[in-house]
């Protein structure tokens, strides 16, 4: 008598062979060396450059920033623009958009300079 033919095994019944632990540890070490260490180095470099840029002033452009009110207004935040509008006693500045407020401030500053 012959053995009955065996039915093909389904994928869920297949026995998977686990990777050796040494190979898994090697892959983990390579992942740290090739992915995480460069990320840490790049992050540290970015923090170093950011700190250096905050301490540096643009010396050649500093004269232009003092002379041209357009440059000063463009570099200000909306809160700073509103504070300036308050100091210049500009009416209705609280509800204005940034561009409109900057344009009114520029007109006021130019008018004051002409006086």
C-alpha positions in Angstrom: 0.0 0.0 0.0 1.2 3.4 -0.8 0.9 6.4 1.5 -1.9 8.8 0.6 -0.7 11.9 -1.2 -0.1 14.8 1.2 -2.1 18.0 0.6 0.0 21.1 0.0 0.4 23.1 3.2 -1.3 26.4 3.5 0.9 29.5 4.2 -0.5 29.8 7.7 0.7 26.3 8.5 4.2 26.8 7.2 6.9 26.7 9.8 9.0 29.9 9.8 12.6 29.7 10.7 13.7 32.5 13.1 16.8 34.5 12.4 19.7 33.8 14.7 20.0 36.3 17.5 23.5 37.3 16.5 22.3 38.4 13.1 19.4 40.3 14.6 21.9 42.1 16.9 24.1 42.9 14.0 21.2 44.4 12.1 20.4 46.5 15.1 23.9 47.8 15.4 24.0 48.6 11.7 20.8 50.5 12.0 22.2 52.6 14.9 25.4 53.3 13.0 23.9 54.2 9.7 20.7 55.9 10.7 20.6 57.2 14.2 24.2 58.5 14.7 24.0 60.7 11.5 20.7 62.0 12.7 22.1 62.9 16.1 25.1 64.6 14.5 22.9 66.6 12.1 20.6 67.7 14.9 23.6 68.9 17.0 25.0 70.8 14.1 21.7 72.5 13.4 21.4 73.6 17.1 25.0 74.9 16.9 24.4 76.9 13.8 21.1 78.3 15.1 22.8 79.6 18.3 25.5 81.2 16.2 23.1 82.9 13.9 21.1 84.5 16.8 24.2 86.1 18.1 25.4 87.5 14.8 24.1 90.8 13.6 24.1 91.9 9.9 26.6 94.7 10.1 26.7 95.8 6.5 22.9 95.9 6.3 22.5 97.6 9.7 22.7 101.1 8.2 20.1 100.3 5.6 17.8 98.8 8.3 18.0 102.1 10.2 17.5 104.3 7.2 14.7 102.5 5.4 11.5 102.1 7.4 10.2 99.5 4.9 12.8 97.1 6.0 12.1 97.7 9.7 8.4 97.2 9.3 8.9 94.0 7.2 11.0 92.5 9.9 8.4 93.2 12.7 5.8 90.8 13.9 2.1 91.7 13.9 2.3 92.3 17.6 5.3 94.7 17.2 3.5 96.5 14.4 0.5 97.0 16.6 2.7 98.3 19.5 4.2 100.8 17.0 0.8 101.9 15.9 -0.2 102.5 19.5 2.9 104.6 20.1 2.2 106.6 16.9 -1.4 107.0 18.0 -2.8 105.4 14.8 -6.6 104.9 15.1 -8.2 101.5 14.4 -5.0 99.5 14.2 -6.3 96.5 16.2 -8.5 95.0 13.4 -6.2 95.7 10.5 -4.4 93.0 8.5 -0.6 93.0 8.5 -0.2 94.5 5.0 -2.7 97.3 5.6 -1.3 98.2 9.0 2.3 98.2 7.6 1.2 100.5 4.8 -0.5 103.0 7.2 2.5 102.9 9.5 4.8 103.6 6.6 2.7 106.6 5.5 2.7 107.9 9.1 6.5 107.5 9.5 7.2 109.2 6.2 4.9 112.1 7.1 6.6 112.5 10.5 10.0 112.5 8.8 8.9 115.3 6.4 7.9 117.5 9.3 
